[in-house]
Amino acid sequence: MPDRRPLSLHEGRPTTPMTPMTPTVVKDDMNFLELCETFRNYFVEHIGTPQNMSTLKLSPVMTRLCNQLSERGHNPATVAALLWCKAHFDAEDDDSGGHGLGSSRGLACEFVASDLLTSLSANEALDYLCYELPLVGNEDHDGGNNCAGDETAGLLGGRDGRNAPSPDLEADSIASYAGLNTLEIAILADAKKFISHPPVERVINGIWEGRISFWKTLDVDGSKKPHFYNKRKADPFCRLRVPKYQKAFEAFFFAVFLALYYGVLIQRDPYHITGLEAALIVFFVAFAVDEISSVRDAGTAFYTADFWSLWDVCIIIIGIAFLIWRIVGIVKDNDEIVDTAFDILSLEALLLIPRVCSLLSINPYFGVLIPCLKQMTKDFLKFVILVVILYLGFLTTFSLLARESFKLSEMSWMLIKEYQNSMGLASAVPQTILTHARQISPVLGPPLMLIFVTLTNILLITSLISLLSNSLTNMMNNAREEYLFMFSITVMEAATSNRLVVFYPPMNLLSLILLRPLRLVLSASRMRKWRIALLKFSHFPFVAAIMAYESLWPDNQMRYNGTAWGQGAGSKRMSMREGLKLFGRRSDRFQEWSGRLGGSRLGLGGAGNQVGPQSGPAFISSASSVRMDFDGESASNLRAYANQIDEHGHELHRMRTTIEQLSRKLDEILSQKSA
């Protein structure tokens, strides 16, 4: 009995001719801003009330748009424009007070973008997700990037200068998104559902593992273009740009950094700068230079999206403060200033030790806890505002009542101790402010103390615990999305630099010291040659280690191309099952939490297939709430589950066909009445 091919997302849809009732929304010759304005007007016109995802999935308006984009759309900027619209609508919703209409439109944009990816071939999906908006002015950051010629096209004007965009669209797009690719726009738009969509997750995993690369050759004419990695054709030094290897060497750098840090504090020579201290200063400077380069490459908005960016900035600030105090203390021969310098350096451990362990955030377990802590910290800081307001009110009252008995500083510490007692942080309760209530005021002191204790012990503490508990619960309910969102930030920040040559710290100081001054006398092409030569000379041990790693573990020797997504998937659009097969052996990154990947708009097809040693495929039908899991124990079970999915798929397609037929009849009736 031949195997039944799973029902594709777009098969069985009624393909009605383009009539005035179903006009063409987008055209292939539109540029990015024209697409943004077209999509924005479309969603504003057709979505006038708040809706949830279930309603949007069965909406004929969304179905028609998805049909048109999947069957007739070939503009690689389409997904980027949809994600820009999501960010735009979410911002409008925040400005208007959060009534839900903007969020519904943003959710519709995210849904259409996710649906479009399910019909793309491997090469198309790569082009759509890695489509990069041209830089304004096409700047050359370090003389090392030879951008593609098509990026010289203006971001604003159309190909024939028509349809000039509105000024607000123009300002927003140039200021915030120029030079970013689609995945980076998704991160800035907070499109967590889109990022957790299986096709997007596979591309991000491919970039992380090195199966997808942005640089093929390391030479003067090298250009940045996403492609599937082929070891036979690729330059070995391009493997330095793989995020997995970058993070591994970054962890090694921080480990050496921490060892030097402990050595300097243990040695603690107040009169001389020792060899260990000189090496620590070199690592400080190299780390600061690398962070400055990261800000220039990624942009401020994308750089601050990384959880660890704040830690890195604080490490640099403390390091600068240490250097200033240390140099001043040695020059003035002042022991007190020198001791202060080492005290400042001791603060570095608060940030440096967690930063060394930051690689754990790649693990799904810790990768979920970190966003939870981040959100809980934000909620706590917001709640502290209310605590400070109440505290200042009681402090003012108590200080005025006890102006003859207690000083302002004494009263402040008494209130702080009482608040600590209410949280169980103080060890002894007898000597609290309650014992001094009558000293503050014989009449008003005791009742005011009772009110203060009640507020701190019952109202504030209970509210704070409930608030943090709700935050943790909400984050854990979306644990998979939160983890993949944080993981995508880590991957894209490391992979999408426009510079041709990137040095690992502390080797980046060689380029700064040896080659930076030569920019005054050498041409740009000559500078690229020198930078490439210096990179190959200084980073040869790193490349050798990478090549040895990929040779010892054949599974990590990535020689994948577009055909790994399905037979012929690299050149033409396929059905969803054929077009979106995993091209690697890595299973779902989120097995600890979910182990499942959702399907397409109605949960049909195999977009959730996972190939790995620990988990088999999993299918989800979001419309009918049917979830079927299996362990992949045999091929017969696989076919049985696939057949069950097909049956549910046929039922859902019949329902959709009926809905669309009724919708067309309703449109005809309305058009006749209007005529």
N, C-alpha and C positions, 0 to 999 in steps of 0.2 A: 504494500500500500504506500503510495508516495506521500511524502511529508507535506502537510498543508502549510503554505506560506502564510505567515501572520498578516492580518489585515493592516494595511498601511493607513496612516493618518489621513492622507489626501485621496485614497482610493474610495470609490463609491460616492464621492460628493457630486451633487448635481452641478455640472459645469454649464451654467446658463450663459448665453451670449451677453456681451457688454451692452446694456440698454441704458437709456437715460436714468433709470431707477438705480442702476449699479455703475456709476461712472468710474473711470480710472482715477485712482487716488494719487498714485505716484508714477513718475516716469524715470526711465533709466538715465536720462541725461541731466537730471537734477543734481545740484551740488548739495553739500551738507546743510547749509542754512535754508535752502529751499525745501528740503525734506523736512527739516524741523518745523518750519512754518506751516507746511501742508499737513503734517500729522497733528500739530497742535490745533489747527482749525477743524480738522476732521473729528477729533475727540471732543472738542468743545461743542461741536454741533450735534453729535450723536449721543453723548453721555450728559444728560442733564440732571440726573439724580444719583445719590450715592448707591453703589452696588458692590456686592462681594464677588469673590472669585467664581463661585458656583453660578451666579447669574451671568457673569461675563462669558463663561465657557459655552453657554447655550444661546448667547445673544446672536441673532442673525447679522447684526451690524458687524460684530467682531468676526464672524465666520466668513462674511464676504471679503473683509479686508485681508484675513489670513489666506483665503483662497487666491486672491489676486497677487499677494506678495510671493506666495509659494509657487504659483504657476507661471507668473509673468514678470516678476520682479528680479532684476539682476544687478541692482545697484549695491555695491559693497558698503556704502555709507548708511544703508537703511537701518540696521540694528543700532548703530551709534546714534542716529537721529531719534529713534524711539526711546533710547535710554536718556538722551538729553531731555526729551519731552517729559519723561517720568520725573527727573530732577526738577524741571520747571513747574510741573503741576504740584509736586510735593511742597515746593517753596511757596507757591500760591496758597496752598491749603494752610500752611503755617501762618502766613501773613493774614489770612482771613479769619483766623481763630479756630481752625481745625473742624470745619463742619462736615468733612468727609468727602465732598465732591471732588476736590483736587486729588485726594488720595485714591479715589476710585478711578479717575482718569489715569493717574500714574500706574495703578495696578493693571489697567487695560494695556498701557504701553508695554509694561514688563511682560504681560501675557502674550501679546502679539509677537514681541521679539523672541520669546522662548519658543513659540509655536513655529516661527519661520525657520529656526535652526534645525528642526526635526526633519525637514525635507531637503537639506543641503548635502552635497557631497563633501568629502573630506577637504578637498582644496577650497571649495566655496566656504565651508565653515571656518577654515583657517583665515581666509581673506576677510570674511565679515567680522570675525572676532578680533582680528589683529589689524583692522583698518585704522590707519593713523591719520588724524587731521593734520594738514600741513601747518608748519610753524609760520607765524606772522613774520614776514621779512626773511624767512628761511635762514635763520641764523646758524652759524657754525660754532658750536660750543667750544671745541678745543682744536679745531683744525683737523679733527680725525673722523669726521662723519661726512661721507659723500652721499647725500640723500638722493633718492630717486628723482628722475626728472619730472614726474607728474606731481611732485610735491610743490613745485614752483607755481602751480596754479593758485590763484588767489582763493582765500577761504570764503570771501564774501560774494564776489561776482559770479554769475552763472557763466556757462561756456559761451554764451552769446550776449552776455550782459543784460539779460532780461530778468524780470521779477526781482527787483532789488528788495532785500529783506528789510523788515522793520528795524528801527534803531535799537530797540531793546534787545531783540534777538542778536543783532550785530555785536553789541557790547558784551552781552553775556558769553557768547560763543568764543569771541577772541580772547577775552580776559581770562576765562576759566578753563577752556577745553582745547585751545589750540596746542598742537603737538602731542596730544594724548591719543591713545588708541581706544578701541571699543571696550575692552576689558577694564581699562583704567577709568573710563567714563562710568561704567557700571559700578565701580567701587565708590566713586564720588557721588553717584546718584543713590547710593545705599540700596542697590537692587539685589537684595539677598536671595530672593526667590529665583531670579534670573541666574545668579552665580551658582546656585545649588542645582540648576537644571543639568541633567546628565551630560548633554553635549558640551556645555560650557565647562563642567567639571573635568571632562576628559581632556579638553584642550589645556586647561590649567595644569592638570597632572602631567600632560605631555611636556609642557614647558618646564615644569619642576624637574622631571626626570632627564630632560635633555633630548627627548624624542622629537620635540619641536624646537628649532633653533632660529634665531633672528640674523645670524651672521654665518655666511658660508665660507668666506675667505678672509684672511687677515692681510690685506695688501692696500696699497694706496687707493686703488679703485674699488675697494670693498664697499658694499652698500647694505643697508639694513632691510631685509625682506624675510618674512616668516616662511619657513619651509620645513618639511620633514627631514630629519637628520639621516644622512647616509655617510657612514664612516669612510667609505672608499673615496668619496668626493670632497669631504669636509676637511678644513684645516684643523689639525689637532689643537692648536692654540685657541681656537674658537670654543673649545670645551671649558675654557676658563670662565665663559659667560653663562654656564649652566647654573641656575639658582641653587641646586642641591650641593654642588661643589663649592660655590661661593659661601654658603652658610657653614659648610664643614670647615673651611679654612678660616672663616670668621670666628668660629668657636675655638679653634686652635690659637688664633691671635689673642682672644680674650683670656684664654688660659695662661698664656705667657705673660700677658699684661698683669693678671692677678698675681702670678708668681713674683714678678718684679715689684709689685706693690707691697707684698708681704716682706720681701727682702729689704726694701728701703725702710719700712717701719720697724723691722727688727734691728737693722743696723743703726739707724737713727744717728747719723753723724751731724752734729749741729754746726760744725766749723768748715766742712768741706763738702763739695758735691762729688760723691763717690761714683764709681763706674756703674753700679746698679741704679743710682739715682739718675745718672745721665741717660742710661738706657730707658728708664721709666719716662723721662721727659721726651725722648724720641718717640716712644709709643704714644704719649699724649698728643704730640704734634701730628703724628701720622693719622691718629684717630680723628682729630679735629679736621684735618684736610680732607679725609675721606667723607666725613659728614657734610662738609661744605659742598663737595662734589655731588653728593646724593641729593642735596636740596636743589642744586642747579639742574640736575638731570630730571628729577621727578616733579619739581615744582613744590611750592609751599603747601598747597592744598593736599596734594597726594602724599607728601612726606609726613605731614601731621596726622594722616589717617592711620599710620603705623603706631601700634601701641607702644613700641619701644623707642620711638623718636624722642619723647619727652625725657626718658631716662638718658639717652645719649646727650641731649642738650645739657641736662644737669651735670653729667659727668664732665663735660667740657668746661662748664662754668666753674665747678669746684676745682678742676685742674688749673684753670687760669688764675683763680684766687690763690691757690697754693704757690704757683710760680711767682706771683707778685710778692707775696709775703716772704717767700724764701729768698728771693733776690734782694729785697730791701733789708732783710735781717742780716744777710751775709755782708752787704755793703756797709751797713751801719754798725756791724758787729754787736747786734742787740740780741741777747739771749731770749728775751721775752717775745720779740717778734718771731724769732726762729721757732720757739715752742708753739706759738700760735699757728705758724705755717704747717707744722706737723699735726696739730689738732685739726686743722682744716682738711689735711690729707686723710685723716682717719675717717672723715665723713664719707669719703669715696666708697668705702666698703658697703654702705647702705645701698648703693646703686650698682656697683661693679659686680658684686657676687650674684645678684639676680640676673644681671645682664649676661654673665657667663653661662647661666642656665637657661637663657632665652631660647635655645634650640629645642627645649622641651615643649615649647608652644606648638611645634609641628605635630606633636602627638595629639590625637583627637581628645584624649582625656584632659590634658592640661590646656589644649587649645580652646576648650569650652570654658574652663574655669577662669581663664584670663579675661575674656569678654564679660563674664559674670561679675568679676571683681571690679572691672572698669565701670560697668553700669551701676553697681552698688555704690561705688565711690562717688559717682556723679549724684546719685540720689541722696547720699549722706551729706555731701557738701551743700546741696540745696536745703536740706533739713536743718543744717547748722545755722543758716541765716535766721530761721525762726528762733532757734535756741539763743543766738546772740542777742536778738531783739528783746526777748523776755529777760535775759540775763542783765542787759544794760538797764532795763526798767527797774528791776529789783535792786540792782547795785546802786542806782541813783537814790532810790527811796531809803535804803538801809544806810547809805553813807550820810545822807542828810539827817536822818533820825539819830545816828550814833556819831555825829560830828565831834562830840566832846569826849567820846570813849574810845573810838577806833579810827585809825587812819584809813585812807582810801585803799592803800595797798593791802592792809590787813583785812579789810572787809572783802576785797576781791578774792583773796586766797581762801577766806572762810566760805564764800559762796561756791568756789571751785571745788573745795573739799566736800561740801554737801552734795554737789552734783555727782562727784565721784562715788560718794557713799551710796547714792541712789542707784548707780550702775554696778555696785559691788566691787569697785576698784580700790577702795580704801580698806585698810586692815582693821582700823579701830573706829568705832562709831561714837563712844561717849563724849569725846571732845569735839562735837560738831557745833554748828551755829545755833542749834536748839538750846544749848546750855547758856548761850549769851543773848537769848531773845529778850529777856527783861532788861539786860544792860543796854540793849539798843533802844528800847522804848518800853516802859512798864505797861502801857496800855495797848499800843499798836504792834509791839514786837511779837508777842505770841501768835495772834491771828495771822499776821503777815508771814511768819515762819511756817505756820501750818499750810497756808496757801502755796508757798514756794515748794515745800516738801511734797505736797500733793501733785503739783504740776510736774516736778522732776521725776518722782517715783512712779506715778501712775500714767499721766497723760503723755508726757514727752517720750519716756523710755518705751512705753508700750507702742506708741505710734511709730517710733523709729524701728523697732523690731518688726512690726507688721509691714512697714514700707520696704525694708530690705528683704523680707521674706517674699513679698509679692514680686519684687524685682528679680530675685533668684528664680522663682517659679516661672515667670514669663520668659526668662532667658533659657532655662532648661527645656521649656516646651518647644523652643526653636533652636535646640542645641546644634543640630546638624547644619542649619543655615548659618548660625553664628560662627561655627568652626570654619566652614568653607569660606566664609567672608574674610575672616582673619588670615586664613591660609593664602587666599588669593592676593591679599595685600602684600604678604611676605614674598610671594613668587613674582608678582609684577614689579615690585620695587627693585628686585635684584636683576630682572631680565630685560627691561625695556629701555635701558639707557641708550641715547642716540650717539654716544661717543664710540668711535671705532676701537680705541685702545683704552682699557680700564686696568689700572694697577691695583694689586692687593696691598693693603697696609701691612707693614711699614715700607714696602717697596715703592709706594707712591711718592715718597720723599725724594727718591732718585730722579724721577721725572721733574719734580718741582725744583730741585737744586741744579741738575745738570742741563735740562732742556728748556726750562722756562725762560732763562735769560736769552737763549738763542733765537727766540721768536722775533727779536728786534732786527736780526740780520738774515734769517733764513726764510725762504718762501714756505707757503703752507704745505705743498707737496713734499718738500724736503723735510719739514718738521714731522710729517706723518711717517716718512721712512725711518727717521731717527727714533721716533717713539715706538714703532713696530720692532725695530732692531733691539732697543733697550728692553722692551717687554719680553721678547724671546730669550734674551740673555739672562734676565733676572728671574723669569718665571718658568724656566725650563724644568727645575725640580718639581714644581706643582703639576705641570703637564705630564711629566713622567709618572708621578703618583697616580694621576687620573687614568692614564693609559694602562698602568699595571692593575688598577682596581677593575677596570672594565674587561681586562683580559682574564683575570683570575675568576671573576664572576660573569660567565657568559650571558646570564639573564640581563645584566646591566650594560651589555654591549649593544647600544641602540642603533639598529640599522633599519629603521621603519620608514615607510613612505605612505602615500595616499591609499594604496591598495589594501592596506591593513584595515581600512574602515569597511571594506566590502568589495566584492568583485566589480572592477570598473568604477569604483566610487570616486576615484581621483579626477575623473573627467566629466562626469555627468551627474545630474540629480537622480537620487535613488529613492526607493521607498524607505520609510524610517528604519525598518529592521535591517535592510541592506546597507543603508547609508551611514548608520551610526554605530557600527560594531566597535568594540574596544580595539585599539590598535596596539595595546600593551598587555602585559600580564599582571599588572597591578590591580588588586581588588579594590573595592570601595574603601576610600581613606577613612570612612566613618563607621567601621564595623562595630566599634565599642558602643556606639549610640544608636545606630539605625540598621546598617547593613542592607538598606534598600534604596533604590533610586526610582523616582517617579517616572511615569511615561510622558506622553504628550498631552495635548489639551484635554482629551477625554480619557487619558490613561491607556491608550491603545498602543499596540506594537511593543517593540523590544528596547525602548530607550533606557530601560532600567536594567538591562543585562549587565552582569558583573562576572568577569572571568578572573578567578583567583584560586589559590589553594584552600581557602577557608570558607568560601561562601559561593553558592551557586546563584543563578539568576533569580530575580524577584520582580514580580509584575504588580503594578498598582493601577486599579481603575478608580480614578478620583471621582467620577460622576456617579458610579453605582456603589462606591465604598466597598469594593471587592478587593481584598488583598490576599494574594496566594504566595506563599513562600515554600521553597523546597531546598534540599541540601545538595542537589546535583548528583545524587547517588547513581543514576543510570540515565541512559539516553531515552528509554521508554517513558520514564517519568517526565522528562523534559517535553516530549511530544504531547503527553497527556495534558500537562499544564498549558502548553501552547494552544491546544485545541479548545480547552475551556475558555481561554482568553479570546479566541476567535469567535466563539459563540456569543460571548458578551459583547464583543465588538460589533458583530452584525446587528444585534439588538439596538445598540446605541446609534449606529448609523441609520437604521430605519427610523428611529425617533428623530434624528437630526434632519433626515430627508423630509419627513412629514412636517416638521416645524418650518423648514425653508419653503416648502410648497405653500403652506398656509400664509407665510409672510409675503410671498410673491403675489398670491391672490389678493391679499389685503392691500398691497401696493397698487395693484391694477384697479381695485375698487376706488381707492382714494384718488388715483390719477383721473379716473373717469368722472368722479364727482367734482374735482377741481376744474376739469375741462368744461 
